[in-house]
Amino acid sequence: MNRLPHGGPGRITGDGAVVARAPAKVNVHLAVAPLGADGYHELRTVFLAVSLFDTVTVRPAGDLSIELTGAFAGGSAGPDRVPTDRRNIVWQAAELLAQRAGVSAEAAITIDKSIPAAAGLAGGSADAAAALVALDTLWGTHATRGDLAELAARLGSDVPFSLLGGVALGSGRGERLSPVLARRRWDWVLGIAGEGLSTPAVYGELDRLRAEGLLPAGEELASPDPVVAALRSGPVEALAGTLSNDLQAPALVLRPQLRRALDAATGAGAAAALVSGSGPTVAALAADEDDAVALAAELAGSGHFRTVRAVHGPVPGARLVG
Ligand code: C5P
C-alpha cells in the first residue's frame, strides 16, 4: 500500500493539534488551449513549487470551523476576500475527506496565510492540500497519497500540484501531473500586488481576446520541453529565455499597470519576469540567492508592489510539520 510517509498519532501535539504546510507555485510554462465544453481549458504547464508557505492547523472540535490569520488573511472585498464558511476550499476539502473516510467533518481549522489569495500563486490550493494532509492525521483516515491526489483533483485544478510539490509537468486542467527531477535551485522574487485578480475573469479575458482575433486561438500548445530542459540544468539565461505564460496577455489587459511592474523587475536586474499563473503576482527570476535579496530590496522600494518576497524552488509539497 502506498501509505503516507508521515502521519500517525506521534504528530498530534498535547492539545491535539496537527499542523501541515504547503507551498505556493509559479507556472514557468503555461500554454492554454481553447475553452472546452466542460468550461475548462486544456493546459500544458510546468509547475514549480516555491518557498512561500501557508500553514494549516487542525484541532479536535464538535463542529467544523475556519479561522484565518497571517499577513494575507484577506481583504474585505474583491477576489482576494477569503471566506471562512463552506465557500472556502478548505471547508470543501474537509467535507470531501470526511465523506470518503466515513467520519464526521469536525475540526477547528486555522489557516495562517502567507500566500496572498487571488494572486496566481495557488494559495487556496495550498490551503486545501495542507488541510487534506493534516485532517488525514487528525481523523486517522489513513488515506494513501493516491487517495489524497484524487480528492485534490476534485477540489481544484492546482490542488494536486500543491500536494505533490517540486517540479511537475501538468496537463488536463492542470491536475494530471508527471514529476520532473530538477537538481538545481532557482531563486525568484515575487512581486505581490495590493489587489487580486479573479482566475475565471483572466481565462474569460483570454477567450475574448482570442474570439476577437487579438491573440492566436491556442489550437497549438507550445511544448514545455525547452523549459523543462532549462529547469533541469540551467544556466539562468536558458531558463529566462524559455519562460512563457498564455495568461499574461489577458492579465495585462485587465490590469494594465502590470506592464510597468514587469518592466520594473527586468529594469532592476531580473534575468526575466513573467506573470505567475493568472496573476497579478510578478515572478522575477534571479541569478542566485544574493541576487534575489538585492532584487527584492530594489523592488520593495519601487512602488509597484504591496510587498515582495525572495523565494526559491523547488520545495516539497504539502506535508506535516512539527
Ligand atoms: O479548477 P479551479 O476551481 O481552480 O478553476 C477555477 C476557474 O479557472 C475555473 O472555473 C475556470 O474558469 C478556470 N480554469 C480554466 N481552465 C483550467 C483551470 C481553471 O478555465 N484548466
Boltz pocket constraint, residues with backbone or C-beta under 6 A from the ligand:
constraints:
  - pocket:
      binder: B
      contacts: [[A, 39], [A, 40], [A, 41], [A, 42], [A, 43], [A, 155], [A, 156], [A, 157], [A, 158], [A, 172], [A, 173], [A, 174], [A, 199], [A, 200], [A, 203]]
      max_distance: 6.0
